[in-house]
Amino acid sequence: MASSRQNKASAPKQSSSGKSGGAANWRRNFERYMALAQNLGPHDDEVTRQSYYQHAEHYLRMMNDAGQG
């Protein structure tokens, strides 16, 4: 019995519309990753900066594919 309760508690949550946020989350994540990349100092890790830009680009593509970008 206890294990079935744990499975229900750990299930991913969705919004009432059945989607996991969609375009609003994509835009927020795009802006967040762009800010992270741009806020790194000139002596910070370039690999980290490029990783942030790649994450931002992913969300930009999601928005563009949905006609939101």
LUMZAVO-799475 format. One record per atom (N, C-alpha, C): residue in one letter; x, y, z; residue number from 1; atom name. Coordinates in steps of 0.1 Angstrom, whole numbers. Layout:
(pt 'A',(X,Y,Z),NUM,'CA')
...
//
This chain:
(pt 'M',(8,-12,0),1,'N')
(pt 'M',(0,0,0),1,'CA')
(pt 'M',(8,13,0),1,'C')
(pt 'A',(19,13,8),2,'N')
(pt 'A',(27,25,9),2,'CA')
(pt 'A',(34,28,-4),2,'C')
(pt 'S',(38,18,-12),3,'N')
(pt 'S',(45,21,-24),3,'CA')
(pt 'S',(35,27,-35),3,'C')
(pt 'S',(22,24,-35),4,'N')
(pt 'S',(14,30,-44),4,'CA')
(pt 'S',(12,45,-41),4,'C')
(pt 'R',(12,48,-28),5,'N')
(pt 'R',(11,62,-25),5,'CA')
(pt 'R',(23,70,-29),5,'C')
(pt 'Q',(35,64,-28),6,'N')
(pt 'Q',(47,70,-32),6,'CA')
(pt 'Q',(47,72,-47),6,'C')
(pt 'N',(42,63,-55),7,'N')
(pt 'N',(42,65,-69),7,'CA')
(pt 'N',(33,76,-73),7,'C')
(pt 'K',(22,78,-67),8,'N')
(pt 'K',(13,89,-70),8,'CA')
(pt 'K',(19,102,-66),8,'C')
(pt 'A',(26,103,-55),9,'N')
(pt 'A',(32,115,-51),9,'CA')
(pt 'A',(44,119,-60),9,'C')
(pt 'S',(51,110,-66),10,'N')
(pt 'S',(62,113,-74),10,'CA')
(pt 'S',(59,115,-89),10,'C')
(pt 'A',(46,113,-93),11,'N')
(pt 'A',(43,115,-107),11,'CA')
(pt 'A',(44,130,-111),11,'C')
(pt 'P',(48,132,-123),12,'N')
(pt 'P',(50,146,-128),12,'CA')
(pt 'P',(36,153,-128),12,'C')
(pt 'K',(36,166,-124),13,'N')
(pt 'K',(24,174,-123),13,'CA')
(pt 'K',(22,181,-136),13,'C')
(pt 'Q',(10,183,-141),14,'N')
(pt 'Q',(6,190,-153),14,'CA')
(pt 'Q',(-3,201,-149),14,'C')
(pt 'S',(-4,211,-158),15,'N')
(pt 'S',(-14,222,-155),15,'CA')
(pt 'S',(-28,217,-158),15,'C')
(pt 'S',(-38,224,-155),16,'N')
(pt 'S',(-51,220,-157),16,'CA')
(pt 'S',(-55,218,-172),16,'C')
(pt 'S',(-47,224,-181),17,'N')
(pt 'S',(-50,223,-195),17,'CA')
(pt 'S',(-44,210,-201),17,'C')
(pt 'G',(-36,203,-192),18,'N')
(pt 'G',(-30,191,-197),18,'CA')
(pt 'G',(-16,193,-203),18,'C')
(pt 'K',(-12,205,-205),19,'N')
(pt 'K',(1,208,-210),19,'CA')
(pt 'K',(11,212,-199),19,'C')
(pt 'S',(23,211,-202),20,'N')
(pt 'S',(33,214,-191),20,'CA')
(pt 'S',(39,228,-192),20,'C')
(pt 'G',(30,237,-196),21,'N')
(pt 'G',(34,251,-196),21,'CA')
(pt 'G',(35,258,-210),21,'C')
(pt 'G',(40,251,-219),22,'N')
(pt 'G',(40,255,-233),22,'CA')
(pt 'G',(49,268,-235),22,'C')
(pt 'A',(43,277,-244),23,'N')
(pt 'A',(51,288,-248),23,'CA')
(pt 'A',(55,298,-237),23,'C')
(pt 'A',(47,300,-227),24,'N')
(pt 'A',(51,309,-216),24,'CA')
(pt 'A',(64,303,-209),24,'C')
(pt 'N',(64,290,-207),25,'N')
(pt 'N',(76,285,-201),25,'CA')
(pt 'N',(88,285,-210),25,'C')
(pt 'W',(86,283,-223),26,'N')
(pt 'W',(96,284,-233),26,'CA')
(pt 'W',(103,297,-233),26,'C')
(pt 'R',(94,308,-234),27,'N')
(pt 'R',(100,321,-234),27,'CA')
(pt 'R',(107,325,-221),27,'C')
(pt 'R',(102,321,-210),28,'N')
(pt 'R',(108,323,-197),28,'CA')
(pt 'R',(122,316,-196),28,'C')
(pt 'N',(122,303,-201),29,'N')
(pt 'N',(135,296,-201),29,'CA')
(pt 'N',(145,302,-211),29,'C')
(pt 'F',(140,306,-222),30,'N')
(pt 'F',(149,313,-232),30,'CA')
(pt 'F',(155,325,-226),30,'C')
(pt 'E',(147,333,-220),31,'N')
(pt 'E',(152,346,-214),31,'CA')
(pt 'E',(162,343,-202),31,'C')
(pt 'R',(159,332,-194),32,'N')
(pt 'R',(167,329,-183),32,'CA')
(pt 'R',(181,324,-188),32,'C')
(pt 'Y',(181,315,-198),33,'N')
(pt 'Y',(194,310,-203),33,'CA')
(pt 'Y',(202,321,-210),33,'C')
(pt 'M',(196,330,-217),34,'N')
(pt 'M',(203,341,-223),34,'CA')
(pt 'M',(209,350,-212),34,'C')
(pt 'A',(201,353,-202),35,'N')
(pt 'A',(207,361,-191),35,'CA')
(pt 'A',(218,355,-184),35,'C')
(pt 'L',(217,342,-182),36,'N')
(pt 'L',(228,334,-175),36,'CA')
(pt 'L',(241,335,-184),36,'C')
(pt 'A',(240,333,-197),37,'N')
(pt 'A',(251,334,-206),37,'CA')
(pt 'A',(257,348,-206),37,'C')
(pt 'Q',(249,358,-207),38,'N')
(pt 'Q',(253,372,-208),38,'CA')
(pt 'Q',(259,377,-195),38,'C')
(pt 'N',(255,371,-184),39,'N')
(pt 'N',(259,376,-171),39,'CA')
(pt 'N',(272,370,-166),39,'C')
(pt 'L',(277,360,-174),40,'N')
(pt 'L',(290,355,-170),40,'CA')
(pt 'L',(301,365,-173),40,'C')
(pt 'G',(311,366,-164),41,'N')
(pt 'G',(322,375,-166),41,'CA')
(pt 'G',(331,371,-177),41,'C')
(pt 'P',(340,380,-181),42,'N')
(pt 'P',(349,377,-192),42,'CA')
(pt 'P',(359,365,-189),42,'C')
(pt 'H',(361,363,-176),43,'N')
(pt 'H',(371,352,-172),43,'CA')
(pt 'H',(364,339,-168),43,'C')
(pt 'D',(350,339,-170),44,'N')
(pt 'D',(343,327,-166),44,'CA')
(pt 'D',(345,316,-177),44,'C')
(pt 'D',(340,304,-175),45,'N')
(pt 'D',(342,293,-183),45,'CA')
(pt 'D',(334,295,-196),45,'C')
(pt 'E',(341,295,-208),46,'N')
(pt 'E',(334,296,-221),46,'CA')
(pt 'E',(325,284,-224),46,'C')
(pt 'V',(329,273,-219),47,'N')
(pt 'V',(321,261,-222),47,'CA')
(pt 'V',(307,263,-215),47,'C')
(pt 'T',(307,268,-203),48,'N')
(pt 'T',(294,271,-196),48,'CA')
(pt 'T',(286,281,-203),48,'C')
(pt 'R',(293,291,-208),49,'N')
(pt 'R',(286,302,-216),49,'CA')
(pt 'R',(279,295,-228),49,'C')
(pt 'Q',(286,287,-236),50,'N')
(pt 'Q',(281,281,-248),50,'CA')
(pt 'Q',(270,271,-245),50,'C')
(pt 'S',(271,265,-233),51,'N')
(pt 'S',(260,256,-229),51,'CA')
(pt 'S',(247,264,-226),51,'C')
(pt 'Y',(248,275,-220),52,'N')
(pt 'Y',(237,284,-217),52,'CA')
(pt 'Y',(231,288,-231),52,'C')
(pt 'Y',(239,292,-240),53,'N')
(pt 'Y',(234,297,-253),53,'CA')
(pt 'Y',(227,285,-260),53,'C')
(pt 'Q',(232,273,-259),54,'N')
(pt 'Q',(226,262,-266),54,'CA')
(pt 'Q',(212,259,-260),54,'C')
(pt 'H',(212,260,-247),55,'N')
(pt 'H',(199,258,-240),55,'CA')
(pt 'H',(189,269,-245),55,'C')
(pt 'A',(193,281,-245),56,'N')
(pt 'A',(185,292,-250),56,'CA')
(pt 'A',(180,290,-264),56,'C')
(pt 'E',(189,285,-273),57,'N')
(pt 'E',(186,283,-287),57,'CA')
(pt 'E',(175,272,-288),57,'C')
(pt 'H',(176,262,-279),58,'N')
(pt 'H',(166,251,-279),58,'CA')
(pt 'H',(152,257,-277),58,'C')
(pt 'Y',(151,265,-267),59,'N')
(pt 'Y',(138,271,-264),59,'CA')
(pt 'Y',(133,281,-275),59,'C')
(pt 'L',(143,288,-281),60,'N')
(pt 'L',(139,296,-292),60,'CA')
(pt 'L',(134,288,-304),60,'C')
(pt 'R',(140,277,-306),61,'N')
(pt 'R',(134,268,-317),61,'CA')
(pt 'R',(120,263,-313),61,'C')
(pt 'M',(118,260,-301),62,'N')
(pt 'M',(105,255,-296),62,'CA')
(pt 'M',(94,266,-299),62,'C')
(pt 'M',(98,278,-296),63,'N')
(pt 'M',(89,290,-298),63,'CA')
(pt 'M',(86,292,-313),63,'C')
(pt 'N',(97,291,-321),64,'N')
(pt 'N',(96,293,-335),64,'CA')
(pt 'N',(87,282,-341),64,'C')
(pt 'D',(89,270,-337),65,'N')
(pt 'D',(81,259,-342),65,'CA')
(pt 'D',(66,260,-339),65,'C')
(pt 'A',(64,266,-328),66,'N')
(pt 'A',(50,268,-324),66,'CA')
(pt 'A',(44,282,-328),66,'C')
(pt 'G',(52,289,-336),67,'N')
(pt 'G',(48,302,-341),67,'CA')
(pt 'G',(48,313,-330),67,'C')
(pt 'Q',(55,311,-319),68,'N')
(pt 'Q',(55,321,-308),68,'CA')
(pt 'Q',(68,329,-308),68,'C')
(pt 'G',(78,327,-316),69,'N')
(pt 'G',(91,334,-315),69,'CA')
(pt 'G',(92,346,-324),69,'C')
//
